[in-house]
Amino acid sequence: MIVKDYLLEEAQYILRYHAFYPQHRDNAGEHLMDERGHELFKAVKFFNQYDL
Protein backbone atom coordinates (compact mmCIF):
# COMPACT_ATOMS: atom_id res chain seq x y z
CA MET A 1 0.00 0.00 0.00
CA ILE A 2 2.93 2.33 0.66
CA VAL A 3 4.15 2.35 -2.95
CA LYS A 4 0.83 2.31 -4.79
CA ASP A 5 0.88 6.06 -5.40
CA TYR A 6 4.47 6.02 -6.65
CA LEU A 7 4.86 2.92 -8.87
CA LEU A 8 3.26 1.87 -12.12
CA GLU A 9 0.65 -0.86 -11.86
CA GLU A 10 3.05 -3.29 -13.57
CA ALA A 11 5.76 -2.60 -10.97
CA GLN A 12 3.28 -3.15 -8.16
CA TYR A 13 2.26 -6.47 -9.70
CA ILE A 14 5.92 -7.50 -9.99
CA LEU A 15 6.50 -6.76 -6.31
CA ARG A 16 3.40 -8.68 -5.34
CA TYR A 17 3.85 -11.79 -7.52
CA HIS A 18 7.54 -12.18 -8.42
CA ALA A 19 7.88 -15.04 -5.90
CA PHE A 20 4.59 -16.76 -6.79
CA TYR A 21 6.41 -19.86 -8.00
CA PRO A 22 3.35 -22.12 -8.42
CA GLN A 23 2.18 -19.75 -11.17
CA HIS A 24 5.62 -19.61 -12.79
CA ARG A 25 6.08 -23.38 -12.79
CA ASP A 26 2.61 -24.85 -13.12
CA ASN A 27 0.25 -21.98 -13.98
CA ALA A 28 -1.47 -22.79 -10.69
CA GLY A 29 -3.08 -19.35 -10.45
CA GLU A 30 -4.61 -19.25 -13.94
CA HIS A 31 -8.13 -19.79 -12.63
CA LEU A 32 -7.77 -16.75 -10.36
CA MET A 33 -6.69 -14.29 -13.06
CA ASP A 34 -8.80 -12.12 -15.27
CA GLU A 35 -7.64 -10.71 -18.60
CA ARG A 36 -5.84 -7.80 -16.90
CA GLY A 37 -4.05 -10.21 -14.55
CA HIS A 38 -2.73 -12.17 -17.52
CA GLU A 39 -1.45 -8.96 -19.11
CA LEU A 40 0.25 -7.84 -15.90
CA PHE A 41 1.82 -11.25 -15.31
CA LYS A 42 3.74 -10.80 -18.55
CA ALA A 43 5.70 -8.07 -16.75
CA VAL A 44 6.40 -10.49 -13.89
CA LYS A 45 7.73 -13.11 -16.30
CA PHE A 46 9.92 -10.51 -17.99
CA PHE A 47 11.28 -9.31 -14.64
CA ASN A 48 12.05 -12.85 -13.42
CA GLN A 49 14.90 -13.25 -15.89
CA TYR A 50 16.68 -10.49 -13.93
CA ASP A 51 15.40 -11.44 -10.47
CA LEU A 52 18.02 -14.00 -9.52
C-alpha positions as CSV (number, residue, x, y, z in Angstrom):
1,M,0.0,0.0,0.0
2,I,2.9,2.3,0.7
3,V,4.2,2.4,-2.9
4,K,0.8,2.3,-4.8
5,D,0.9,6.1,-5.4
6,Y,4.5,6.0,-6.7
7,L,4.9,2.9,-8.9
8,L,3.3,1.9,-12.1
9,E,0.7,-0.9,-11.9
10,E,3.1,-3.3,-13.6
11,A,5.8,-2.6,-11.0
12,Q,3.3,-3.2,-8.2
13,Y,2.3,-6.5,-9.7
14,I,5.9,-7.5,-10.0
15,L,6.5,-6.8,-6.3
16,R,3.4,-8.7,-5.3
17,Y,3.9,-11.8,-7.5
18,H,7.5,-12.2,-8.4
19,A,7.9,-15.0,-5.9
20,F,4.6,-16.8,-6.8
21,Y,6.4,-19.9,-8.0
22,P,3.3,-22.1,-8.4
23,Q,2.2,-19.7,-11.2
24,H,5.6,-19.6,-12.8
25,R,6.1,-23.4,-12.8
26,D,2.6,-24.9,-13.1
27,N,0.3,-22.0,-14.0
28,A,-1.5,-22.8,-10.7
29,G,-3.1,-19.3,-10.5
30,E,-4.6,-19.2,-13.9
31,H,-8.1,-19.8,-12.6
32,L,-7.8,-16.8,-10.4
33,M,-6.7,-14.3,-13.1
34,D,-8.8,-12.1,-15.3
35,E,-7.6,-10.7,-18.6
36,R,-5.8,-7.8,-16.9
37,G,-4.1,-10.2,-14.5
38,H,-2.7,-12.2,-17.5
39,E,-1.4,-9.0,-19.1
40,L,0.2,-7.8,-15.9
41,F,1.8,-11.2,-15.3
42,K,3.7,-10.8,-18.6
43,A,5.7,-8.1,-16.7
44,V,6.4,-10.5,-13.9
45,K,7.7,-13.1,-16.3
46,F,9.9,-10.5,-18.0
47,F,11.3,-9.3,-14.6
48,N,12.1,-12.9,-13.4
49,Q,14.9,-13.2,-15.9
50,Y,16.7,-10.5,-13.9
51,D,15.4,-11.4,-10.5
52,L,18.0,-14.0,-9.5
